[in-house]
Amino acid sequence: MHDTEPRDIGYSSNAVTYYQEWIEQKANPLFAGMKQKDLFIFAMALGKHRERKSTIGGKKINNIPVSAITEKEKWAVLPIAISEENDLLCLREEVSIYRLAEEYANEGIKILSAHMEKFGLNYPKKLELELKKLLEEQA
């Protein structure tokens, strides 16, 4: 852990149910068995992909330790800050980097919950098709 990293990152109290229930083994086939940090990274990436972020309203639940995030996962967070700031010097202030990740994850959870309500258990299949299409376009 670096000196400038926050101890914990978190999410809105409105998202607690999603973070706790979606990772249960039987609750949701897309996230079953994952950890809250995995869902956070996924939601952050989805929010960034859709270029949508929102500040965390209400009480913020800080229960994802930054120390639990692997180096590989941290490298998913850092480019978001670089692309947002257009300046490599933004990497000096890690608290703001993770704050930005929280904002994208907050919106990503909103997107996920809306899609889960709309598509139900078929959402993972729809998401998989969407991601494959995106990868084909990038190739």
N, C-alpha and C positions, 0 to 999 in steps of 0.2 A: 504494500500500500504506500502510495506517495504521500508526502506531507500535505499536499494541496487537495487531495481527494476528500470528498465528504465521507463520513462513516457509513451512512445509509442513504438509500434512495427510496422513493415511495410512489404512492398513487393516491388518488382521491378516495375519501371515505365512501363515496358513491360507487366505487369500483370494487370494494372489499368482497362482495358476494362473488363477482366474476373471478377474482384472483384466488379465492378459496375453493369455490365449487368446481370451476372448470378443470382444475388439475386433478381432481379425484379420479380414481381408476375407472369408475362406471359412469361418471357424469357426462363426459364429452370426449368422443373418440379422437378429436383433433389435438387435445391437450392432456389427455389422461396420462398420469404418471410423470408429468413434467413438474418442474419447480416454479415457484412464483417468478423467479428471475428469468426463466425461459419465456414465460408468458409476457413479461415486461419487455424483453428484447424483441419478441415477435410483434407485439403491439407497437413498439417504437418504430420498427422497420415499416410496418403497415402505415402508420401515421405519416412517416417521412415519404414513403412511396406516393401517398395521396396528397402530399404537401399540405397536410392539415395538422395543426397543433392547437392546444388550448391550455390555458393556465389551470392549475388544479384549484378548483373551488371547494369550499368547505374545509373540513379537517384533512390534513395530509397524513397518511399512514406511512411512516418510515420503517418498514420492516424487511427491506431487501438490502442486506449488507453489501457494500461495494466489494468487500473482500471475497464474497462468494462469486463474483463475476470473473470469469476466466479472462486471460489476456486476449484470447481470440474474440470473446464477446466485447471486450473493451474496444477492440479494433472495429467493431460494428458501430460503436457509439462515437468515436473520434471523428470519422469523416462527416458525420452529420454537422458537428460544430464547425468544421473547416468549410463545408459548403455553405453554411449559413452566414459565417463571418467573412468568408473570402480572405482569410488571413491565418497563416500558420501560428502566429503568436497567440491566438485564442487558446491554444493548448496549454498555456501557462496557468490558466484559471480553470481548474478541473471542476470546481463547484458549479460554475455556470454551464459547463459542458453537460454535466449530469442533470442540471435543471432543465436544459433544453431537451434532453432525452426524456425526462418526465413529461414534458409538455406534448411531445410527439406520442409517447405511450398512452397518455391520457386520452388523446383523440383516437388513437388506434383501438383502444378498448371500446370506445363509443361506436366506432365503425364495426368492430367485431360483434358487439352485442346486437346492433341493428340487423346485421346480416344473419346472425344466429336466429333471431326472432323471425326473420323473413324466410329463410331457407331451412331452418331446423337442422336435423341430423344430416341432410344432404349438403350442408354448407362446406364441409371438408372436401367433398368431390368437386364442387364448383370452384373453390379456392385453388385446388390442385390444378384444375384446367386453366384457370387464370394465370397461375404462376408459370405453368409450362409455356403458355402463349407468350408471356413476358420474356422468358428465357430464349425462346425461338427468335423473337424480335431483336434481342440483344446480340445474337450470334451472327 
